[in-house]
Structure formats: C-alpha cells, structure tokens
Amino acid sequence: MNKLLAIGIGVAFSGAVFAAAPSQTVMPENLGWYMGVGLNYTANTAARIRINDESLNDIDYKQDHAQIGWNLLIGNRLSRHFATEAGYNYIGNTRLSDRDNSDARIESINNYHIYYDGIFLMPLNPGAVHSFDVFARGGVGFYHVKNQYNDPAATSARFSEALSTFALNYGAGVQYNFRKFTVRGTYSHVQPTRAYDDEFLIPDTINLDFIYHLG
C-alpha cells in the first residue's frame, strides 16, 4: 500500500520538478489556470465478481443499465507538456446481471472520486488556433463505492457493502483546443490501494469535459 501511494504521489507532484517556462508553441491563453465541468459514463460492460463468500465461485456479470455522472475540475497548465489538476467525479449508478441468471444482480451506487493528478501532454499541432493534444495522466485520490447485491444463490438474497479508500488513478485521452476553450475525452481507471478487484464493482469511466482557460 505504501509503495502504491508513493508512486501516485510522485506522479501527481512531479510538476514541481519538470514544469518548465511557458513554451511559445502553446497558445498563451491555454497556459495557466483553468476550470471545467463534464460528464462521465461507466465503461464496464462486464465484470467477474466474488460474492460475499469465499466458497462461492466467481460469477460473470454483464451490464444491463448505466447512468450518466458528472465531473467538476480545476487545474493549471504549467508548460507545453505538463499540467496539474484536482477534481470531483460523481459516477453514475451501474447495474450488472449474471450472464446465466438475470435475477442475480449487482448495482454500483453512490460512487464518487476526489483526485489530484499530474498530466503529461503531447501537442500534435502546436501553435495553431485549432490544436489537438494527446495526454496521459495519473495521481492519487479518495474513492467511495457502494455495491448492492441481489443473488438468490448467496446466503442472503439481498445485501450491500461499501468501500471508502485511498486509490491510484490513471488514464489517457485526447483534447481539442480553440482559444480559451478545450473539449477533452478521457478513459480513466481507479485502482484502490488494496486489492478489491474481485469483491467490488469499481467502474472505469469514459469522460467528456468542457474546459475554460482563465489565462
């Protein structure tokens, strides 16, 4: 756990070491502070979960319902290649059903994620009024998820479990910049600092963010 946290903190705070003076190949209005809002949608179309009892076999689930969530963010593009960002994601509820028994379901509800990330950007056509960047991001955060289970094969027909934990998060995407505005698409993954992958449904997300640059 300590090693994972150290890696995440190193990624998120590396801007203090690697941020350079603003480059002339990035439009000046894209440098400095920015704010944004966005939408997210779960990317988990399937999952393999162990339900509440180590004696049970893992169960394969497929998604049959998902809701749209929302994002709030604030960041600072420090240079051509580096930015830092903090944000809050409320992740839409997701429901998966057993592939072999539609009465057995998992619902992932009341999920939220607070994060602080470092972002490495690679401009594709720097200096243009209409410009594109590809990027990779990673950092640390706090994640809360609650799973509700309805599984007739389990000891209890319906029960719920919640998880609140520090987590690493990482992702990649592409963004379009026009003057003070940016539209960004990101695929994001959250990894708790303990191994809960086979016990909780923790959704990956596809994000669409709309950003305004204050510089």
N, CA, C and O of each residue as an XYZ file, in Angstrom:
860
protein
N       0.830     -1.204      0.000
C       0.000      0.000      0.000
C       0.867      1.257      0.000
O       0.598      2.191     -0.755
N       1.926      1.291      0.856
C       2.798      2.452      0.927
C       3.527      2.683     -0.386
O       3.733      3.827     -0.793
N       3.921      1.596     -1.055
C       4.602      1.736     -2.341
C       3.672      2.324     -3.383
O       4.080      3.191     -4.157
N       2.411      1.861     -3.416
C       1.455      2.384     -4.378
C       1.194      3.857     -4.145
O       1.148      4.637     -5.096
N       1.022      4.250     -2.890
C       0.794      5.660     -2.585
C       1.998      6.503     -2.987
O       1.838      7.610     -3.501
N       3.193      5.990     -2.757
C       4.398      6.730     -3.113
C       4.479      6.951     -4.616
O       4.857      8.032     -5.068
N       4.124      5.928     -5.392
C       4.138      6.066     -6.849
C       3.127      7.123     -7.284
O       3.443      7.994     -8.096
N       1.905      7.045     -6.740
C       0.872      8.006     -7.125
C       1.246      9.425     -6.763
O       1.054     10.340     -7.563
N       1.783      9.625     -5.556
C       2.189     10.959     -5.140
C       3.315     11.475     -6.023
O       3.358     12.659     -6.354
N       4.221     10.590     -6.402
C       5.313     11.001     -7.280
C       4.824     11.482     -8.624
O       5.333     12.468     -9.157
N       3.827     10.787     -9.188
C       3.261     11.212    -10.475
C       2.553     12.544    -10.335
O       2.755     13.449    -11.145
N       1.720     12.668     -9.304
C       0.898     13.864     -9.160
C       1.722     15.110     -8.893
O       1.352     16.193     -9.346
N       2.832     14.987     -8.169
C       3.600     16.153     -7.771
C       4.867     16.356     -8.590
O       5.674     17.232     -8.277
N       5.047     15.562     -9.626
C       6.266     15.694    -10.424
C       6.326     17.017    -11.172
O       7.387     17.410    -11.656
N       5.193     17.705    -11.269
C       5.198     19.014    -11.918
C       6.135     19.986    -11.257
O       6.669     20.872    -11.925
N       6.354     19.851     -9.959
C       7.249     20.759     -9.258
C       8.674     20.635     -9.773
O       9.460     21.576     -9.662
N       9.011     19.482    -10.337
C      10.357     19.245    -10.841
C      10.451     19.512    -12.327
O      11.416     20.113    -12.800
N       9.427     19.054    -13.079
C       9.531     19.049    -14.536
C       8.863     20.233    -15.218
O       9.081     20.428    -16.414
N       8.062     21.034    -14.521
C       7.396     22.160    -15.182
C       8.440     23.163    -15.658
O       9.313     23.580    -14.897
N       8.335     23.537    -16.910
C       9.291     24.472    -17.490
C       8.613     25.807    -17.751
O       7.415     25.963    -17.515
N       9.391     26.772    -18.241
C       8.809     28.058    -18.614
C       7.844     27.854    -19.773
O       8.049     26.953    -20.586
N       6.784     28.680    -19.868
C       5.807     28.522    -20.939
C       6.458     28.533    -22.306
O       7.308     29.377    -22.588
N       6.068     27.611    -23.142
C       6.619     27.491    -24.480
C       5.845     28.352    -25.460
O       4.624     28.473    -25.353
N       6.551     28.960    -26.426
C       5.903     29.801    -27.417
C       5.060     28.996    -28.388
O       4.275     29.571    -29.141
N       5.206     27.660    -28.387
C       4.438     26.840    -29.315
C       3.077     26.445    -28.747
O       2.337     25.712    -29.402
N       2.725     26.909    -27.546
C       1.392     26.719    -26.986
C       0.726     28.076    -26.934
O       1.336     29.048    -26.490
N      -0.532     28.158    -27.386
C      -1.240     29.425    -27.359
C      -1.237     29.976    -25.939
O      -1.552     29.240    -25.004
N      -0.884     31.269    -25.745
C      -0.782     31.813    -24.387
C      -2.055     31.651    -23.567
O      -1.992     31.458    -22.352
N      -3.213     31.728    -24.223
C      -4.467     31.633    -23.485
C      -4.723     30.223    -22.944
O      -5.619     30.040    -22.119
N      -3.946     29.213    -23.397
C      -4.107     27.853    -22.899
C      -3.200     27.547    -21.716
O      -3.324     26.489    -21.099
N      -2.291     28.460    -21.393
C      -1.413     28.275    -20.255
C      -2.046     28.878    -19.005
O      -2.875     29.783    -19.097
N      -1.651     28.373    -17.834
C      -2.181     28.899    -16.591
C      -3.399     28.131    -16.115
O      -3.632     26.990    -16.515
N      -4.171     28.778    -15.252
C      -5.293     28.123    -14.581
C      -6.469     27.884    -15.517
O      -6.712     28.650    -16.449
N      -7.193     26.800    -15.244
C      -8.419     26.508    -15.991
C      -9.435     25.846    -15.068
O      -9.089     25.296    -14.022
N     -10.690     25.912    -15.481
C     -11.787     25.287    -14.753
C     -12.651     24.526    -15.754
O     -12.667     24.851    -16.941
N     -13.371     23.508    -15.268
C     -14.185     22.746    -16.194
C     -15.289     21.957    -15.531
O     -15.299     21.744    -14.318
N     -16.215     21.532    -16.362
C     -17.287     20.631    -15.957
C     -17.365     19.534    -17.011
O     -16.869     19.695    -18.126
N     -17.989     18.425    -16.649
C     -18.060     17.342    -17.620
C     -19.040     16.266    -17.236
O     -19.722     16.348    -16.214
N     -19.096     15.249    -18.081
C     -19.960     14.089    -17.899
C     -19.110     12.831    -17.914
O     -18.049     12.793    -18.536
N     -19.589     11.794    -17.218
C     -18.900     10.504    -17.279
C     -19.913      9.383    -17.441
O     -21.083      9.515    -17.081
N     -19.437      8.289    -17.988
C     -20.277      7.111    -18.229
C     -19.438      5.878    -17.978
O     -18.286      5.808    -18.407
N     -20.011      4.899    -17.282
C     -19.232      3.717    -16.933
C     -18.799      2.951    -18.179
O     -19.562      2.779    -19.129
N     -17.553      2.500    -18.140
C     -17.007      1.739    -19.264
C     -17.046      0.240    -19.020
O     -16.608     -0.534    -19.870
N     -17.567     -0.185    -17.867
C     -17.596     -1.609    -17.536
C     -18.811     -2.278    -18.179
O     -19.931     -2.148    -17.683
N     -18.593     -2.974    -19.255
C     -19.680     -3.729    -19.884
C     -19.776     -5.144    -19.335
O     -20.741     -5.858    -19.608
N     -18.771     -5.551    -18.558
C     -18.765     -6.892    -17.965
C     -17.856     -6.882    -16.750
O     -16.996     -6.011    -16.621
N     -18.043     -7.848    -15.859
C     -17.209     -7.955    -14.662
C     -17.260     -9.381    -14.140
O     -18.179    -10.140    -14.446
N     -16.254     -9.730    -13.344
C     -16.191    -11.044    -12.706
C     -16.012    -10.803    -11.212
O     -14.954    -10.349    -10.778
N     -17.042    -11.106    -10.424
C     -17.105    -10.707     -9.019
C     -17.269    -11.937     -8.127
O     -17.977    -12.882     -8.473
N     -16.598    -11.904     -6.969
C     -16.775    -12.930     -5.943
C     -17.741    -12.375     -4.907
O     -17.466    -11.335     -4.308
N     -18.872    -13.048     -4.681
C     -19.952    -12.521     -3.850
C     -19.838    -12.995     -2.406
O     -20.229    -14.125     -2.113
N     -19.331    -12.196     -1.515
C     -19.558    -12.273     -0.073
C     -19.184    -13.587      0.605
O     -19.324    -13.697      1.823
N     -18.720    -14.572     -0.128
C     -18.461    -15.887      0.472
C     -17.352    -16.543     -0.330
O     -17.513    -16.807     -1.522
N     -16.240    -16.803      0.312
C     -15.092    -17.344     -0.402
C     -15.365    -18.718     -0.989
O     -14.650    -19.159     -1.889
N     -16.392    -19.403     -0.489
C     -16.694    -20.729     -1.006
C     -17.454    -20.674     -2.328
O     -17.563    -21.680     -3.029
N     -17.979    -19.498     -2.668
C     -18.711    -19.373     -3.929
C     -17.735    -19.181     -5.081
O     -16.665    -18.594     -4.918
N     -18.118    -19.678     -6.229
C     -17.323    -19.432     -7.411
C     -17.524    -18.000     -7.879
O     -18.560    -17.391     -7.611
N     -16.525    -17.461     -8.582
C     -16.701    -16.158     -9.199
C     -17.858    -16.227    -10.185
O     -18.086    -17.250    -10.831
N     -18.586    -15.111    -10.290
C     -19.755    -15.040    -11.160
C     -19.492    -14.016    -12.255
O     -19.019    -12.916    -11.968
N     -19.787    -14.357    -13.497
C     -19.646    -13.442    -14.619
C     -20.904    -12.599    -14.762
O     -22.019    -13.122    -14.784
N     -20.708    -11.277    -14.859
C     -21.821    -10.347    -14.991
C     -21.676     -9.545    -16.278
O     -20.571     -9.349    -16.783
N     -22.811     -9.085    -16.799
C     -22.824     -8.184    -17.941
C     -23.674     -6.970    -17.600
O     -24.642     -7.065    -16.846
N     -23.298     -5.833    -18.163
C     -24.021     -4.595    -17.868
C     -25.401     -4.601    -18.522
O     -25.543     -4.950    -19.694
N     -26.425     -4.205    -17.740
C     -27.745     -4.046    -18.346
C     -28.337     -2.665    -18.079
O     -29.442     -2.372    -18.537
N     -27.613     -1.803    -17.338
C     -28.100     -0.442    -17.106
C     -26.960      0.419    -16.596
O     -26.137     -0.049    -15.809
N     -26.899      1.673    -17.032
C     -25.902      2.615    -16.532
C     -26.451      4.031    -16.646
O     -27.198      4.345    -17.573
N     -26.076      4.877    -15.700
C     -26.489      6.267    -15.703
C     -25.287      7.177    -15.943
O     -24.142      6.787    -15.713
N     -25.563      8.385    -16.405
C     -24.517      9.373    -16.645
C     -24.192     10.097    -15.345
O     -25.097     10.494    -14.610
N     -22.907     10.270    -15.060
C     -22.457     11.041    -13.913
C     -21.897     12.379    -14.354
O     -22.009     12.756    -15.520
N     -21.289     13.100    -13.408
C     -20.780     14.438    -13.727
C     -19.446     14.697    -13.038
O     -19.102     14.056    -12.045
N     -18.696     15.664    -13.599
C     -17.351     15.997    -13.133
C     -17.225     17.498    -12.878
O     -17.822     18.308    -13.586
N     -16.445     17.858    -11.863
C     -16.001     19.226    -11.624
C     -14.484     19.201    -11.513
O     -13.932     18.285    -10.902
N     -13.792     20.187    -12.089
C     -12.335     20.145    -12.068
C     -11.747     21.546    -12.104
O     -12.366     22.493    -12.589
N     -10.535     21.649    -11.576
C      -9.728     22.868    -11.665
C      -8.283     22.446    -11.848
O      -7.828     21.492    -11.217
N      -7.551     23.155    -12.714
C      -6.182     22.748    -12.982
C      -5.321     23.914    -13.393
O      -5.785     25.050    -13.484
N      -4.045     23.614    -13.642
C      -3.074     24.623    -14.037
C      -2.141     24.005    -15.072
O      -1.376     23.092    -14.760
N      -2.206     24.509    -16.310
C      -1.259     24.053    -17.330
C       0.022     24.846    -17.163
O       0.081     26.034    -17.477
N       1.042     24.174    -16.666
C       2.280     24.830    -16.280
C       3.213     25.068    -17.458
O       4.003     26.012    -17.448
N       3.123     24.221    -18.466
C       4.029     24.328    -19.606
C       3.402     23.615    -20.794
O       2.268     23.141    -20.736
N       4.168     23.555    -21.861
C       3.689     22.865    -23.067
C       3.303     21.424    -22.775
O       2.332     20.914    -23.334
N       4.058     20.765    -21.899
C       3.900     19.319    -21.718
C       3.326     18.903    -20.367
O       3.066     17.717    -20.161
N       3.119     19.840    -19.440
C       2.716     19.390    -18.116
C       1.639     20.265    -17.507
O       1.652     21.488    -17.643
N       0.687     19.595    -16.819
C      -0.361     20.275    -16.064
C      -0.629     19.499    -14.784
O      -0.316     18.312    -14.689
N      -1.205     20.172    -13.808
C      -1.706     19.518    -12.610
C      -3.203     19.808    -12.506
O      -3.678     20.841    -12.978
N      -3.938     18.886    -11.883
C      -5.400     19.040    -11.856
C      -5.983     18.347    -10.631
O      -5.532     17.272    -10.237
N      -6.993     18.979    -10.035
C      -7.772     18.383     -8.955
C      -9.230     18.369     -9.381
O      -9.671     19.232    -10.140
N      -9.982     17.380     -8.887
C     -11.376     17.321     -9.306
C     -12.219     16.386     -8.467
O     -11.729     15.670     -7.594
N     -13.505     16.422     -8.766
C     -14.514     15.587     -8.105
C     -15.362     14.942     -9.188
O     -15.901     15.632    -10.053
N     -15.478     13.634     -9.143
C     -16.317     12.886    -10.083
C     -17.438     12.197     -9.315
O     -17.182     11.421     -8.394
N     -18.664     12.479     -9.691
C     -19.789     11.678     -9.192
C     -20.141     10.701    -10.307
O     -20.541     11.108    -11.398
N     -19.991      9.422    -10.026
C     -20.094      8.393    -11.062
C     -21.504      7.826    -11.082
O     -22.031      7.419    -10.047
N     -22.102      7.801    -12.240
C     -23.474      7.324    -12.373
C     -23.640      5.878    -11.940
O     -22.719      5.071    -12.067
N     -24.827      5.556    -11.426
C     -25.108      4.186    -10.971
C     -25.023      3.201    -12.128
O     -25.384      3.513    -13.263
N     -24.541      2.012    -11.815
C     -24.384      0.953    -12.810
C     -25.009     -0.334    -12.293
O     -24.878     -0.655    -11.111
N     -25.682     -1.069    -13.157
C     -26.258     -2.361    -12.775
C     -25.790     -3.431    -13.754
O     -25.847     -3.253    -14.970
N     -25.321     -4.560    -13.187
C     -24.911     -5.708    -13.983
C     -25.718     -6.916    -13.546
O     -26.073     -7.041    -12.374
N     -26.006     -7.802    -14.478
C     -26.753     -9.025    -14.167
C     -25.914    -10.244    -14.514
O     -25.062    -10.203    -15.402
N     -26.174    -11.331    -13.793
C     -25.495    -12.599    -14.020
C     -25.796    -13.067    -15.443
O     -26.947    -13.057    -15.879
N     -24.761    -13.474    -16.153
C     -24.964    -13.941    -17.530
C     -25.877    -15.158    -17.595
O     -26.586    -15.353    -18.582
N     -25.861    -15.982    -16.540
C     -26.646    -17.218    -16.542
C     -27.937    -17.119    -15.752
O     -28.799    -17.990    -15.865
N     -28.084    -16.066    -14.949
C     -29.265    -15.932    -14.105
C     -29.550    -14.447    -13.926
O     -28.915    -13.783    -13.107
N     -30.503    -13.928    -14.691
C     -30.774    -12.489    -14.691
C     -31.310    -11.992    -13.358
O     -31.337    -10.784    -13.127
N     -31.741    -12.898    -12.464
C     -32.208    -12.474    -11.143
C     -31.054    -12.103    -10.215
O     -31.269    -11.421     -9.213
N     -29.844    -12.536    -10.526
C     -28.665    -12.205     -9.731
C     -28.040    -10.930    -10.297
O     -27.557    -10.913    -11.429
N     -28.055     -9.873     -9.503
C     -27.607     -8.575     -9.999
C     -26.685     -7.884     -8.996
O     -26.727     -8.146     -7.794
N     -25.858     -6.999     -9.530
C     -25.052     -6.089     -8.732
C     -25.379     -4.670     -9.180
O     -25.421     -4.387    -10.378
N     -25.610     -3.777     -8.220
C     -25.783     -2.360     -8.514
C     -24.674     -1.586     -7.811
O     -24.476     -1.724     -6.604
N     -23.968     -0.786     -8.563
C     -22.916      0.070     -8.018
C     -23.498      1.474     -7.913
O     -23.808      2.095     -8.929
N     -23.651      1.985     -6.671
C     -24.388      3.225     -6.437
C     -23.589      4.173     -5.540
O     -22.656      3.773     -4.844
N     -23.994      5.444     -5.586
C     -23.424      6.483     -4.710
C     -21.902      6.531     -4.797
O     -21.225      6.678     -3.780
N     -21.371      6.408     -5.995
C     -19.921      6.393     -6.184
C     -19.389      7.801     -6.411
O     -19.968      8.577     -7.172
N     -18.282      8.126     -5.746
C     -17.613      9.392     -6.051
C     -16.109      9.227     -5.895
O     -15.626      8.320     -5.217
N     -15.387     10.130     -6.542
C     -13.925     10.049     -6.597
C     -13.371     11.468     -6.517
O     -13.734     12.317     -7.330
N     -12.493     11.736     -5.541
C     -11.792     13.007     -5.409
C     -10.326     12.742     -5.746
O      -9.728     11.823     -5.186
N      -9.738     13.523     -6.645
C      -8.406     13.187     -7.141
C      -7.504     14.410     -7.263
O      -7.965     15.550     -7.314
N      -6.207     14.131     -7.309
C      -5.192     15.114     -7.685
C      -4.220     14.423     -8.633
O      -3.583     13.437     -8.262
N      -4.103     14.938     -9.858
C      -3.355     14.268    -10.922
C      -2.271     15.158    -11.501
O      -2.368     16.385    -11.483
N      -1.242     14.512    -12.013
C      -0.325     15.126    -12.951
C      -0.691     14.682    -14.351
O      -1.069     13.529    -14.557
N      -0.582     15.592    -15.328
C      -0.966     15.297    -16.709
C       0.210     15.624    -17.628
O       0.731     16.739    -17.606
N       0.623     14.651    -18.432
C       1.654     14.858    -19.445
C       0.976     14.976    -20.798
O       0.246     14.075    -21.211
N       1.212     16.082    -21.488
C       0.549     16.364    -22.760
C       1.556     16.376    -23.904
O       2.700     16.801    -23.741
N       1.113     15.904    -25.056
C       1.919     15.954    -26.270
C       1.122     16.692    -27.356
O       0.213     16.111    -27.949
N       1.453     17.976    -27.625
C       0.743     18.706    -28.681
C       0.987     18.073    -30.049
O       2.112     17.702    -30.384
N      -0.096     17.955    -30.839
C       0.016     17.363    -32.173
C       0.260     18.422    -33.238
O       0.953     18.160    -34.221
N      -0.302     19.618    -33.055
C      -0.065     20.715    -33.989
C       0.104     22.010    -33.203
O      -0.757     22.888    -33.267
N       1.205     22.140    -32.460
C       1.386     23.270    -31.549
C       1.374     24.612    -32.269
O       1.873     24.744    -33.386
N       0.788     25.607    -31.598
C       0.762     26.958    -32.122
C      -0.430     27.279    -32.993
O      -0.658     28.449    -33.300
N      -1.217     26.263    -33.412
C      -2.375     26.510    -34.271
C      -3.550     26.997    -33.440
O      -3.657     26.671    -32.257
N      -4.436     27.780    -34.057
C      -5.641     28.243    -33.359
C      -6.513     27.053    -32.992
O      -7.044     26.989    -31.883
N      -6.666     26.111    -33.914
C      -7.354     24.848    -33.650
C      -6.277     23.790    -33.414
O      -5.642     23.331    -34.364
N      -6.068     23.406    -32.169
C      -4.973     22.488    -31.862
C      -5.482     21.269    -31.108
O      -6.546     21.290    -30.490
N      -4.681     20.196    -31.180
C      -5.007     18.939    -30.512
C      -3.833     18.497    -29.648
O      -2.673     18.688    -30.012
N      -4.151     17.904    -28.496
C      -3.152     17.278    -27.634
C      -3.604     15.857    -27.330
O      -4.795     15.602    -27.156
N      -2.650     14.935    -27.267
C      -2.897     13.646    -26.636
C      -2.213     13.684    -25.273
O      -1.223     14.395    -25.098
N      -2.730     12.930    -24.310
C      -2.181     13.049    -22.964
C      -2.330     11.742    -22.200
O      -3.164     10.894    -22.517
N      -1.490     11.614    -21.184
C      -1.602     10.549    -20.180
C      -1.623     11.227    -18.819
O      -0.992     12.266    -18.626
N      -2.353     10.633    -17.870
C      -2.497     11.252    -16.560
C      -2.444     10.197    -15.464
O      -2.724      9.023    -15.706
N      -2.085     10.619    -14.273
C      -2.066      9.704    -13.140
C      -1.894     10.468    -11.853
O      -1.346     11.570    -11.842
N      -2.365      9.881    -10.760
C      -2.227     10.538     -9.473
C      -2.872      9.741     -8.365
O      -3.011      8.521     -8.451
N      -3.265     10.453     -7.319
C      -3.837      9.839     -6.126
C      -5.228     10.408     -5.887
O      -5.576     11.471     -6.400
N      -6.020      9.679     -5.096
C      -7.362     10.162     -4.806
C      -8.005      9.389     -3.680
O      -7.412      8.489     -3.086
N      -9.236      9.770     -3.407
C     -10.061      9.090     -2.421
C     -11.312      8.610     -3.134
O     -11.964      9.383     -3.836
N     -11.658      7.317     -2.955
C     -12.754      6.718     -3.711
C     -13.771      6.104     -2.753
O     -13.413      5.452     -1.772
N     -15.048      6.330     -3.061
C     -16.135      5.700     -2.309
C     -17.048      4.976     -3.285
O     -17.436      5.530     -4.313
N     -17.388      3.738     -2.958
C     -18.298      2.947     -3.787
C     -19.187      2.107     -2.876
O     -18.742      1.627     -1.833
N     -20.433      1.934     -3.271
C     -21.348      1.044     -2.561
C     -21.943      0.072     -3.570
O     -22.465      0.476     -4.609
N     -21.855     -1.207     -3.251
C     -22.430     -2.253     -4.103
C     -23.623     -2.887     -3.405
O     -23.537     -3.265     -2.236
N     -24.733     -3.004     -4.120
C     -25.891     -3.749     -3.643
C     -25.996     -5.033     -4.447
O     -25.898     -5.022     -5.674
N     -26.197     -6.145     -3.739
C     -26.242     -7.452     -4.379
C     -27.630     -8.067     -4.225
O     -28.248     -7.992     -3.162
N     -28.090     -8.656     -5.276
C     -29.311     -9.451     -5.242
C     -28.967    -10.786     -5.885
O     -28.988    -10.922     -7.109
N     -28.650    -11.772     -5.047
C     -28.123    -13.050     -5.542
C     -28.799    -14.200     -4.813
O     -28.405    -14.521     -3.692
N     -29.803    -14.831     -5.410
C     -30.507    -15.933     -4.740
C     -29.596    -17.084     -4.332
O     -29.932    -17.847     -3.426
N     -28.446    -17.219     -4.990
C     -27.554    -18.331     -4.663
C     -26.727    -18.058     -3.407
O     -26.138    -18.976     -2.836
N     -26.685    -16.794     -2.977
C     -25.892    -16.454     -1.796
C     -26.689    -16.690     -0.525
O     -27.895    -16.938     -0.557
N     -25.981    -16.606      0.596
C     -26.625    -16.840      1.888
C     -27.756    -15.857      2.120
O     -28.824    -16.237      2.598
N     -27.530    -14.607      1.788
C     -28.558    -13.578      1.915
C     -28.992    -13.158      0.527
O     -28.156    -12.889     -0.336
N     -30.311    -13.099      0.304
C     -30.819    -12.799     -1.034
C     -30.472    -11.387     -1.465
O     -30.278    -11.138     -2.655
N     -30.388    -10.449     -0.514
C     -30.058     -9.075     -0.856
C     -29.229     -8.462      0.271
O     -29.627     -8.509      1.435
N     -28.095     -7.896     -0.071
C     -27.250     -7.260      0.924
C     -26.412     -6.212      0.214
O     -26.389     -6.148     -1.015
N     -25.724     -5.393      0.997
C     -24.910     -4.332      0.410
C     -23.593     -4.220      1.165
O     -23.500     -4.581      2.339
N     -22.586     -3.719      0.479
C     -21.274     -3.475      1.053
C     -20.757     -2.150      0.516
O     -21.039     -1.789     -0.627
N     -20.000     -1.424      1.335
C     -19.450     -0.133      0.929
C     -17.940     -0.139      1.118
O     -17.411     -0.839      1.980
N     -17.261      0.648      0.303
C     -15.810      0.757      0.360
C     -15.425      2.227      0.231
O     -15.825      2.896     -0.723
N     -14.648      2.729      1.190
C     -14.055      4.063      1.117
C     -12.561      3.896      1.311
O     -12.128      3.380      2.341
N     -11.768      4.321      0.344
C     -10.341      4.019      0.388
C      -9.545      5.021     -0.431
O     -10.070      5.630     -1.363
N      -8.276      5.190     -0.081
C      -7.362      5.905     -0.951
C      -7.091      5.040     -2.182
O      -7.122      3.811     -2.113
N      -6.829      5.698     -3.295
C      -6.685      4.958     -4.544
C      -5.719      5.672     -5.474
O      -5.512      6.882     -5.373
N      -5.133      4.903     -6.381
C      -4.412      5.454     -7.521
C      -5.384      5.565     -8.687
O      -6.308      4.761     -8.810
N      -5.176      6.549     -9.531
C      -5.984      6.647    -10.737
C      -5.087      7.022    -11.919
O      -4.110      7.756    -11.770
N      -5.437      6.511    -13.070
C      -4.660      6.824    -14.263
C      -5.556      6.696    -15.481
O      -6.604      6.052    -15.437
N      -5.126      7.319    -16.569
C      -5.927      7.295    -17.786
C      -5.196      7.976    -18.927
O      -4.046      8.391    -18.788
N      -5.878      8.084    -20.059
C      -5.314      8.701    -21.253
C      -6.450      9.243    -22.096
O      -7.605      8.848    -21.935
N      -6.105     10.167    -23.009
C      -7.159     10.724    -23.841
C      -6.624     11.701    -24.872
O      -5.423     11.756    -25.136
N      -7.541     12.473    -25.450
C      -7.220     13.473    -26.464
C      -8.071     14.703    -26.204
O      -9.194     14.589    -25.714
N      -7.550     15.871    -26.525
C      -8.319     17.093    -26.331
C      -8.157     18.025    -27.528
O      -7.135     18.026    -28.214
N      -9.204     18.817    -27.751
C      -9.240     19.826    -28.813
C      -9.270     21.201    -28.161
O     -10.075     21.447    -27.264
N      -8.390     22.100    -28.611
C      -8.275     23.435    -28.039
C      -8.628     24.492    -29.080
O      -8.166     24.435    -30.219
N      -9.450     25.453    -28.676
C      -9.760     26.606    -29.522
C      -9.773     27.845    -28.635
O     -10.696     28.048    -27.846
N      -8.754     28.658    -28.774
C      -8.587     29.860    -27.968
C      -8.663     29.501    -26.485
O      -7.832     28.733    -25.999
N      -9.637     30.039    -25.759
C      -9.715     29.777    -24.322
C     -10.520     28.530    -23.968
O     -10.743     28.267    -22.786
N     -10.956     27.769    -24.943
C     -11.844     26.635    -24.685
C     -11.175     25.321    -25.083
O     -10.428     25.253    -26.059
N     -11.463     24.282    -24.305
C     -10.957     22.943    -24.588
C     -12.082     21.939    -24.379
O     -12.843     22.032    -23.416
N     -12.177     20.980    -25.294
C     -13.071     19.828    -25.141
C     -12.179     18.595    -25.042
O     -11.303     18.387    -25.881
N     -12.404     17.787    -24.024
C     -11.467     16.700    -23.713
C     -12.202     15.389    -23.498
O     -13.231     15.351    -22.822
N     -11.680     14.320    -24.068
C     -12.199     12.978    -23.826
C     -11.133     12.135    -23.141
O      -9.973     12.138    -23.551
N     -11.535     11.403    -22.082
C     -10.578     10.633    -21.280
C     -11.161      9.271    -20.917
O     -12.346      9.155    -20.607
N     -10.330      8.262    -20.958
C     -10.662      6.961    -20.353
C      -9.899      6.877    -19.041
O      -8.679      7.042    -19.022
N     -10.614      6.618    -17.926
C      -9.996      6.639    -16.598
C     -10.223      5.331    -15.853
O     -11.276      4.704    -15.962
N      -9.204      4.937    -15.091
C      -9.273      3.742    -14.246
C      -8.857      4.111    -12.840
O      -7.901      4.864    -12.654
N      -9.570      3.587    -11.834
C      -9.237      3.791    -10.428
C      -8.807      2.456     -9.833
O      -9.497      1.448     -9.991
N      -7.666      2.452     -9.148
C      -7.139      1.246     -8.523
C      -6.979      1.462     -7.024
O      -6.067      2.180     -6.614
N      -7.837      0.862     -6.186
C      -7.671      1.004     -4.736
C      -6.294      0.537     -4.279
O      -5.663     -0.298     -4.928
N      -5.838      1.083     -3.159
C      -4.517      0.729     -2.654
C      -4.492     -0.641     -2.006
O      -3.426     -1.115     -1.613
N      -5.647     -1.291     -1.885
C      -5.717     -2.706     -1.544
C      -6.473     -3.427     -2.643
O      -7.242     -2.801     -3.372
N      -6.271     -4.721     -2.779
C      -6.824     -5.474     -3.913
C      -8.287     -5.834     -3.649
O      -8.579     -6.821     -2.974
N      -9.202     -5.025     -4.188
C     -10.631     -5.303     -4.064
C     -11.250     -5.686     -5.416
O     -12.472     -5.766     -5.540
N     -10.412     -5.920     -6.415
C     -10.934     -6.071     -7.762
C     -11.963     -7.183     -7.892
O     -12.887     -7.067     -8.697
N     -11.826     -8.269     -7.113
C     -12.746     -9.387     -7.269
C     -13.891     -9.322     -6.266
O     -14.702    -10.247     -6.203
N     -13.976     -8.239     -5.474
C     -15.007     -8.137     -4.465
C     -15.976     -6.974     -4.706
O     -17.136     -7.042     -4.298
N     -15.516     -5.926     -5.356
C     -16.339     -4.749     -5.609
C     -16.354     -4.422     -7.093
O     -15.368     -4.612     -7.806
N     -17.501     -3.926     -7.534
C     -17.599     -3.381     -8.877
C     -17.162     -1.925     -8.819
O     -17.898     -1.076     -8.317
N     -15.975     -1.632     -9.326
C     -15.415     -0.282     -9.325
C     -15.322      0.159    -10.780
O     -14.424     -0.277    -11.500
N     -16.234      1.013    -11.220
C     -16.329      1.297    -12.651
C     -15.141      2.085    -13.195
O     -14.694      3.046    -12.569
N     -14.626      1.679    -14.365
C     -13.855      2.574    -15.206
C     -14.832      3.565    -15.825
O     -16.028      3.290    -15.920
N     -14.320      4.720    -16.247
C     -15.225      5.715    -16.814
C     -14.680      6.285    -18.120
O     -13.471      6.394    -18.321
N     -15.603      6.639    -18.988
C     -15.328      7.450    -20.170
C     -15.838      8.854    -19.856
O     -16.999      9.023    -19.483
N     -14.978      9.857    -20.006
C     -15.292     11.214    -19.571
C     -15.258     12.192    -20.740
O     -14.392     12.099    -21.610
N     -16.198     13.123    -20.757
C     -16.220     14.220    -21.719
C     -16.279     15.517    -20.913
O     -17.278     15.801    -20.251
N     -15.194     16.306    -20.975
C     -15.074     17.518    -20.166
C     -15.006     18.761    -21.053
O     -14.471     18.734    -22.161
N     -15.571     19.856    -20.522
C     -15.574     21.157    -21.202
C     -14.839     22.134    -20.296
O     -15.235     22.354    -19.151
N     -13.754     22.725    -20.825
C     -12.806     23.472    -20.010
C     -12.692     24.898    -20.520
O     -12.684     25.145    -21.726
N     -12.603     25.839    -19.574
C     -12.351     27.251    -19.895
C     -11.041     27.667    -19.249
O     -10.839     27.462    -18.052
N     -10.149     28.253    -20.044
C      -8.839     28.686    -19.570
C      -8.917     30.123    -19.078
O      -9.424     31.002    -19.776
N      -8.415     30.352    -17.880
C      -8.511     31.673    -17.264
C      -7.358     32.588    -17.642
O      -7.418     33.794    -17.406
N      -6.295     32.016    -18.236
C      -5.129     32.810    -18.561
C      -5.357     33.804    -19.694
O      -4.441     34.539    -20.064
